[in-house]
Amino acid sequence: MKKILIVLSLFCTLGFSHNLIMEVLDNEDNTLTIVGAYNTGDKAAGAMIRFESLSTGAILYKKRLPYESELTISIPNEAYQIVLDGGPDHIIIEKGISPKEGFVIKSSEMQTDASSETVQLSQAMNNTNTWNNLTVVLFSMCLLLFLLAIYFSFKNTERIVNEIRKSNANIK
């Protein structure tokens, strides 16, 4: 029984995943620094950084984060969004910082003609406020295991106390 509880509790801890965090810093010299990490403290080395134009949908910049999980990049002259893609369920999208002189092409100048090609911009795959099915199942299993541990702990404690009472009654 003890081995089963250990294995099940290991699965429960795997159910709580880490979240990707992106910090965008304006360097005040028409460059910005992007830092990627996970909320567990791990670096997000290898995660893909993309700058996507809000007017055309084109990819303006694309590069993976180095080992340091930090990149310094020139700010584009058109409205853009920053996408940090760390894999499935780990995508963060933020609006880009404008350069000192402002954007040359703004997102309000997007084509709205029905005959024009639609702009495909990245979207976050998962809202961070929702739990996926695996997380719900694993959380439920953890809760059940916790309640079972309390129940068996109470039963064993009660049995031990009764044995101590019996041994004390035999001594007197």
C-alpha positions in Angstrom: 0.0 0.0 0.0 2.9 2.3 0.9 4.5 1.9 -2.6 1.2 2.7 -4.3 0.7 5.9 -2.3 4.3 7.0 -3.2 3.7 6.4 -6.9 0.4 8.1 -6.9 1.7 11.1 -5.0 4.5 11.4 -7.6 1.9 11.5 -10.4 0.1 14.2 -8.4 3.1 16.4 -8.2 3.7 16.1 -12.0 0.2 17.4 -12.5 1.1 20.9 -11.4 3.0 22.4 -14.3 5.2 25.4 -14.5 4.2 28.7 -16.2 6.2 30.7 -18.7 7.1 34.3 -17.7 8.3 37.0 -20.1 9.7 40.3 -19.1 10.1 43.0 -21.7 12.5 45.9 -20.7 12.8 49.2 -22.6 16.5 50.1 -22.8 15.6 53.7 -23.8 17.9 53.5 -26.9 15.4 52.0 -29.3 16.3 48.5 -28.2 14.5 46.2 -25.8 15.6 43.3 -23.7 13.4 40.2 -23.4 13.9 37.8 -20.5 12.2 34.5 -20.5 11.9 32.1 -17.5 9.5 29.7 -15.8 7.9 30.4 -12.5 9.9 27.5 -11.0 13.1 29.6 -11.5 14.2 27.6 -14.6 15.5 29.5 -17.6 13.5 29.4 -20.8 16.6 28.8 -23.0 15.5 27.6 -26.4 12.1 29.2 -26.3 11.3 31.0 -29.6 10.9 34.8 -29.7 8.9 36.3 -32.6 8.0 39.9 -33.4 4.8 39.8 -35.5 3.6 42.9 -37.4 0.1 44.0 -36.4 -0.5 45.5 -39.8 0.5 42.7 -42.1 1.0 39.7 -39.8 4.5 39.2 -41.1 7.2 37.9 -38.8 9.6 40.8 -38.3 12.1 39.0 -36.0 12.5 35.4 -35.0 15.2 33.8 -32.8 15.5 31.3 -29.9 16.5 32.4 -26.5 20.1 31.6 -25.7 21.2 29.8 -22.6 21.0 33.0 -20.6 17.3 33.3 -21.6 17.9 37.0 -22.4 17.9 38.8 -25.8 18.5 42.5 -26.7 16.7 43.4 -29.9 16.2 46.6 -31.9 12.6 47.9 -31.8 10.8 47.6 -35.1 9.4 50.8 -36.8 5.9 49.3 -37.1 3.3 48.2 -34.6 4.0 44.6 -33.5 3.4 42.0 -30.8 6.0 39.9 -29.0 5.4 36.2 -28.9 7.4 34.0 -26.5 6.7 30.4 -27.5 8.0 27.8 -25.1 6.0 24.9 -26.6 2.4 23.7 -26.2 0.5 25.6 -23.5 3.5 27.9 -22.9 2.9 30.9 -25.2 2.9 34.5 -24.0 1.9 37.4 -26.2 2.5 41.0 -25.3 2.0 44.3 -27.2 5.3 45.7 -28.4 7.0 48.8 -27.0 7.1 51.7 -29.5 10.4 53.3 -30.5 11.2 56.9 -29.3 10.0 58.4 -32.6 6.9 56.3 -32.7 5.7 53.7 -35.2 5.9 54.4 -38.9 3.1 51.9 -39.6 0.4 51.6 -37.0 -1.9 48.7 -36.3 -4.9 50.9 -37.2 -3.7 50.8 -40.8 -4.4 47.1 -41.1 -6.2 46.0 -44.3 -9.9 45.5 -43.8 -10.8 44.7 -47.4 -12.6 41.4 -47.7 -10.6 40.4 -50.7 -7.3 40.9 -49.0 -5.5 38.0 -47.3 -6.4 37.7 -43.7 -3.7 38.4 -41.2 -2.8 35.4 -39.0 -1.4 36.5 -35.7 -0.4 34.2 -32.9 -2.8 33.6 -30.1 -2.2 32.2 -26.7 -3.1 28.5 -26.8 -4.3 28.3 -23.2 -5.8 30.8 -20.9 -3.6 30.7 -17.7 -6.8 30.8 -15.6 -8.1 27.4 -16.9 -7.1 23.9 -15.9 -6.8 21.2 -18.6 -8.4 17.8 -18.0 -5.1 16.1 -16.9 -4.6 18.7 -14.2 -8.2 18.3 -12.9 -7.8 14.5 -12.8 -4.4 14.6 -11.1 -5.6 17.2 -8.6 -8.6 15.1 -7.8 -6.4 12.1 -7.2 -4.1 14.1 -5.0 -7.1 15.3 -2.9 -8.4 11.7 -2.6 -5.0 10.4 -1.6 -4.7 13.2 1.0 -8.1 12.3 2.5 -7.1 8.5 2.5 -3.8 9.3 4.3 -5.7 11.3 7.0 -8.2 8.4 7.4 -5.6 5.7 7.7 -3.5 7.9 9.9 -6.5 8.3 12.2 -7.2 4.6 12.2 -3.6 3.6 13.0 -3.3 6.3 15.7 -6.5 5.0 17.3 -5.2 1.4 17.2 -1.9 2.4 18.8 -3.6 4.4 21.5 -5.8 1.4 22.4 -2.8 -0.9 22.6 -1.0 1.5 24.9 -4.1 1.7 27.1 -4.3 -2.1 27.3 -0.6 -2.4 28.1 -0.9 0.3 30.8 -4.0 -1.5 32.3 -2.0 -4.8 32.4 0.9 -3.1 34.3 -1.3 -1.7 37.0 
